[in-house]
Amino acid sequence: MLRGLTTTTFFADDMRAARDWYTRVFATEPYFVRESGGEPAYLEWRIGDFRHEFGLLNARFAPHPHTPAAGGAVIYWAVDDVEAAYRRLLDLGASEHDRPTERGPGYVTASVLDPFGNVLGVMFNQHYLDVADTRSPAAEPDAARACATPGLAGPGLDAGEFRSDSHLATAPVD
């Protein structure tokens, strides 16, 4: 039934500020932008070893009320150094949600609240690395490899943590 993660969607009232913040976090512009009324309505980045979609939706289009209070599920993104990634997110303006905690051998998690009220989790997970290591780069389509951004700027994040498309597509709705 569940075949895999397709898109993680966060919400923001101030889409321009959210775009700027996540562009700094991922060190690349979103590859997809949809506007409504001349304002960003939806932004999307492809990040990580498996190029998962990270979406940012204007809160006015959210399927449920968006509040600045933390709530709901925590999605953890794989990182090589949880403490460094956590500190970098705090330095970029996030606030503490859950400090780095070892959950067992090979598993460390932490989470922050982004400046828009979303919970963003980071995790070192040995199982993730084991699965990622079984992927053959030769099996990836050339276009996917060409769009991956190795070695993103910023301490605590490296090529294995956040990779995104480097081009920008615009698809206005109006």
GUFI-911300 format. One record per residue (C-alpha): residue number from 1; x, y, z. Coordinates in Angstrom, 1 decimal, m for minus. Layout:
GUFI-911300
<nr: NUM, X: X, Y: Y, Z: Z>
...
end
This chain:
GUFI-911300
<nr: 1, X: 0.0, Y: 0.0, Z: 0.0>
<nr: 2, X: 2.6, Y: 2.6, Z: 1.0>
<nr: 3, X: 5.3, Y: 2.6, Z: m1.6>
<nr: 4, X: 7.5, Y: 5.4, Z: m0.3>
<nr: 5, X: 7.7, Y: 9.1, Z: 0.7>
<nr: 6, X: 6.7, Y: 11.4, Z: m2.2>
<nr: 7, X: 6.4, Y: 14.9, Z: m0.7>
<nr: 8, X: 6.8, Y: 16.5, Z: 2.7>
<nr: 9, X: 4.7, Y: 19.7, Z: 2.8>
<nr: 10, X: 5.3, Y: 22.5, Z: 5.3>
<nr: 11, X: 3.1, Y: 25.6, Z: 5.6>
<nr: 12, X: 4.0, Y: 29.3, Z: 5.9>
<nr: 13, X: 2.1, Y: 32.5, Z: 6.1>
<nr: 14, X: 5.0, Y: 34.6, Z: 4.8>
<nr: 15, X: 6.1, Y: 32.6, Z: 1.7>
<nr: 16, X: 8.8, Y: 35.1, Z: 0.6>
<nr: 17, X: 10.5, Y: 34.8, Z: 4.0>
<nr: 18, X: 10.0, Y: 31.0, Z: 4.0>
<nr: 19, X: 11.5, Y: 30.7, Z: 0.5>
<nr: 20, X: 14.5, Y: 32.8, Z: 1.6>
<nr: 21, X: 15.0, Y: 30.7, Z: 4.8>
<nr: 22, X: 14.7, Y: 27.3, Z: 3.1>
<nr: 23, X: 16.9, Y: 28.5, Z: 0.2>
<nr: 24, X: 19.6, Y: 29.2, Z: 2.8>
<nr: 25, X: 19.0, Y: 25.8, Z: 4.5>
<nr: 26, X: 19.2, Y: 23.8, Z: 1.2>
<nr: 27, X: 21.7, Y: 26.2, Z: m0.4>
<nr: 28, X: 19.7, Y: 26.2, Z: m3.6>
<nr: 29, X: 16.6, Y: 27.8, Z: m5.1>
<nr: 30, X: 13.4, Y: 25.8, Z: m5.3>
<nr: 31, X: 13.1, Y: 23.9, Z: m8.7>
<nr: 32, X: 9.4, Y: 24.5, Z: m8.9>
<nr: 33, X: 7.3, Y: 27.6, Z: m8.1>
<nr: 34, X: 3.6, Y: 28.1, Z: m8.4>
<nr: 35, X: 2.1, Y: 31.5, Z: m7.9>
<nr: 36, X: m1.4, Y: 32.8, Z: m7.2>
<nr: 37, X: m2.2, Y: 36.4, Z: m7.4>
<nr: 38, X: 1.4, Y: 37.3, Z: m8.0>
<nr: 39, X: 2.5, Y: 35.7, Z: m4.7>
<nr: 40, X: 4.2, Y: 32.3, Z: m4.2>
<nr: 41, X: 1.5, Y: 29.7, Z: m3.4>
<nr: 42, X: 3.7, Y: 26.6, Z: m3.5>
<nr: 43, X: 7.5, Y: 26.0, Z: m3.7>
<nr: 44, X: 9.3, Y: 22.7, Z: m4.1>
<nr: 45, X: 12.9, Y: 21.5, Z: m3.7>
<nr: 46, X: 14.3, Y: 18.0, Z: m4.3>
<nr: 47, X: 16.7, Y: 17.1, Z: m1.5>
<nr: 48, X: 18.7, Y: 14.2, Z: m0.1>
<nr: 49, X: 20.2, Y: 11.1, Z: m1.5>
<nr: 50, X: 16.8, Y: 9.9, Z: m2.8>
<nr: 51, X: 15.8, Y: 13.4, Z: m4.0>
<nr: 52, X: 12.6, Y: 13.5, Z: m1.9>
<nr: 53, X: 10.3, Y: 16.4, Z: m2.6>
<nr: 54, X: 10.2, Y: 19.1, Z: 0.1>
<nr: 55, X: 7.2, Y: 21.4, Z: m0.5>
<nr: 56, X: 6.3, Y: 24.7, Z: 1.0>
<nr: 57, X: 2.6, Y: 25.7, Z: 0.7>
<nr: 58, X: 1.1, Y: 29.1, Z: 1.5>
<nr: 59, X: m0.9, Y: 28.5, Z: 4.7>
<nr: 60, X: m4.0, Y: 29.9, Z: 3.2>
<nr: 61, X: m4.2, Y: 26.8, Z: 1.0>
<nr: 62, X: m3.5, Y: 24.3, Z: 3.9>
<nr: 63, X: m6.1, Y: 21.6, Z: 4.3>
<nr: 64, X: m6.3, Y: 22.3, Z: 8.0>
<nr: 65, X: m5.8, Y: 25.4, Z: 10.1>
<nr: 66, X: m2.1, Y: 26.4, Z: 10.4>
<nr: 67, X: m0.9, Y: 27.6, Z: 13.8>
<nr: 68, X: 2.5, Y: 28.6, Z: 15.0>
<nr: 69, X: 2.2, Y: 25.9, Z: 17.7>
<nr: 70, X: 4.2, Y: 22.7, Z: 17.1>
<nr: 71, X: 2.0, Y: 19.7, Z: 16.4>
<nr: 72, X: 1.6, Y: 16.6, Z: 14.2>
<nr: 73, X: 4.2, Y: 14.2, Z: 12.9>
<nr: 74, X: 8.0, Y: 14.9, Z: 12.9>
<nr: 75, X: 9.7, Y: 14.1, Z: 9.7>
<nr: 76, X: 13.4, Y: 13.3, Z: 10.1>
<nr: 77, X: 15.8, Y: 14.1, Z: 7.3>
<nr: 78, X: 19.1, Y: 12.2, Z: 7.3>
<nr: 79, X: 22.2, Y: 14.1, Z: 8.2>
<nr: 80, X: 25.8, Y: 12.9, Z: 8.9>
<nr: 81, X: 26.2, Y: 15.1, Z: 12.0>
<nr: 82, X: 23.0, Y: 15.8, Z: 14.0>
<nr: 83, X: 24.7, Y: 18.3, Z: 16.4>
<nr: 84, X: 26.2, Y: 20.4, Z: 13.6>
<nr: 85, X: 23.0, Y: 20.3, Z: 11.5>
<nr: 86, X: 20.9, Y: 21.2, Z: 14.6>
<nr: 87, X: 23.3, Y: 24.1, Z: 15.5>
<nr: 88, X: 23.2, Y: 25.4, Z: 11.9>
<nr: 89, X: 19.4, Y: 25.4, Z: 11.8>
<nr: 90, X: 19.4, Y: 27.3, Z: 15.1>
<nr: 91, X: 21.9, Y: 29.8, Z: 13.7>
<nr: 92, X: 19.7, Y: 30.3, Z: 10.7>
<nr: 93, X: 16.8, Y: 31.4, Z: 13.0>
<nr: 94, X: 15.0, Y: 28.1, Z: 14.0>
<nr: 95, X: 14.1, Y: 27.6, Z: 17.6>
<nr: 96, X: 14.7, Y: 24.5, Z: 19.8>
<nr: 97, X: 12.1, Y: 21.8, Z: 19.7>
<nr: 98, X: 14.0, Y: 18.6, Z: 20.8>
<nr: 99, X: 17.7, Y: 18.7, Z: 21.5>
<nr: 100, X: 20.0, Y: 16.0, Z: 20.0>
<nr: 101, X: 19.3, Y: 12.7, Z: 21.7>
<nr: 102, X: 20.7, Y: 9.3, Z: 21.2>
<nr: 103, X: 17.8, Y: 6.9, Z: 20.7>
<nr: 104, X: 20.0, Y: 3.8, Z: 20.5>
<nr: 105, X: 23.2, Y: 2.6, Z: 18.9>
<nr: 106, X: 23.4, Y: 4.3, Z: 15.5>
<nr: 107, X: 20.3, Y: 6.5, Z: 16.0>
<nr: 108, X: 20.5, Y: 10.2, Z: 17.0>
<nr: 109, X: 17.6, Y: 12.6, Z: 16.5>
<nr: 110, X: 16.9, Y: 16.3, Z: 17.0>
<nr: 111, X: 14.2, Y: 18.8, Z: 15.8>
<nr: 112, X: 13.7, Y: 22.5, Z: 15.5>
<nr: 113, X: 10.8, Y: 24.8, Z: 14.9>
<nr: 114, X: 11.4, Y: 26.7, Z: 11.6>
<nr: 115, X: 10.6, Y: 30.4, Z: 11.8>
<nr: 116, X: 7.1, Y: 29.5, Z: 10.3>
<nr: 117, X: 6.0, Y: 27.1, Z: 13.0>
<nr: 118, X: 6.8, Y: 23.8, Z: 11.3>
<nr: 119, X: 8.8, Y: 21.0, Z: 13.1>
<nr: 120, X: 11.9, Y: 20.0, Z: 11.1>
<nr: 121, X: 13.7, Y: 16.9, Z: 12.3>
<nr: 122, X: 17.2, Y: 15.8, Z: 11.6>
<nr: 123, X: 18.5, Y: 12.3, Z: 12.3>
<nr: 124, X: 21.6, Y: 10.2, Z: 12.0>
<nr: 125, X: 20.3, Y: 6.7, Z: 11.2>
<nr: 126, X: 22.7, Y: 3.9, Z: 10.4>
<nr: 127, X: 20.0, Y: 1.9, Z: 8.7>
<nr: 128, X: 19.4, Y: 4.8, Z: 6.3>
<nr: 129, X: 23.1, Y: 4.8, Z: 5.4>
<nr: 130, X: 23.1, Y: 1.0, Z: 4.9>
<nr: 131, X: 20.2, Y: 1.4, Z: 2.4>
<nr: 132, X: 21.7, Y: 4.4, Z: 0.7>
<nr: 133, X: 25.0, Y: 2.5, Z: 0.3>
<nr: 134, X: 23.2, Y: m0.2, Z: m1.7>
<nr: 135, X: 22.1, Y: 2.3, Z: m4.4>
<nr: 136, X: 24.2, Y: 2.3, Z: m7.5>
<nr: 137, X: 25.0, Y: 5.8, Z: m8.8>
<nr: 138, X: 25.1, Y: 4.1, Z: m12.3>
<nr: 139, X: 21.4, Y: 3.2, Z: m11.9>
<nr: 140, X: 20.4, Y: 6.8, Z: m11.5>
<nr: 141, X: 19.2, Y: 8.7, Z: m14.6>
<nr: 142, X: 21.7, Y: 11.1, Z: m16.0>
<nr: 143, X: 19.3, Y: 14.0, Z: m15.5>
<nr: 144, X: 18.8, Y: 13.2, Z: m11.9>
<nr: 145, X: 22.6, Y: 13.1, Z: m11.3>
<nr: 146, X: 23.1, Y: 16.3, Z: m13.2>
<nr: 147, X: 20.6, Y: 18.1, Z: m11.0>
<nr: 148, X: 22.1, Y: 16.9, Z: m7.7>
<nr: 149, X: 24.1, Y: 19.6, Z: m5.9>
<nr: 150, X: 27.1, Y: 17.9, Z: m4.2>
<nr: 151, X: 28.7, Y: 19.6, Z: m1.2>
<nr: 152, X: 26.2, Y: 22.2, Z: m0.1>
<nr: 153, X: 27.5, Y: 25.3, Z: 1.7>
<nr: 154, X: 27.2, Y: 25.4, Z: 5.5>
<nr: 155, X: 28.8, Y: 23.5, Z: 8.3>
<nr: 156, X: 27.0, Y: 20.4, Z: 9.3>
<nr: 157, X: 25.5, Y: 19.7, Z: 5.9>
<nr: 158, X: 27.3, Y: 17.9, Z: 3.2>
<nr: 159, X: 26.5, Y: 16.2, Z: m0.1>
<nr: 160, X: 24.8, Y: 13.3, Z: 1.5>
<nr: 161, X: 22.5, Y: 15.5, Z: 3.6>
<nr: 162, X: 20.6, Y: 17.9, Z: 1.3>
<nr: 163, X: 20.9, Y: 17.7, Z: m2.5>
<nr: 164, X: 18.5, Y: 19.7, Z: m4.7>
<nr: 165, X: 17.7, Y: 20.5, Z: m8.2>
<nr: 166, X: 19.6, Y: 23.5, Z: m9.4>
<nr: 167, X: 17.1, Y: 24.9, Z: m11.9>
<nr: 168, X: 14.1, Y: 27.0, Z: m11.3>
<nr: 169, X: 10.7, Y: 26.3, Z: m13.0>
<nr: 170, X: 7.8, Y: 28.7, Z: m12.8>
<nr: 171, X: 4.2, Y: 27.6, Z: m13.3>
<nr: 172, X: 1.8, Y: 30.4, Z: m12.5>
<nr: 173, X: m1.8, Y: 29.5, Z: m11.6>
<nr: 174, X: m3.6, Y: 32.7, Z: m12.4>
end
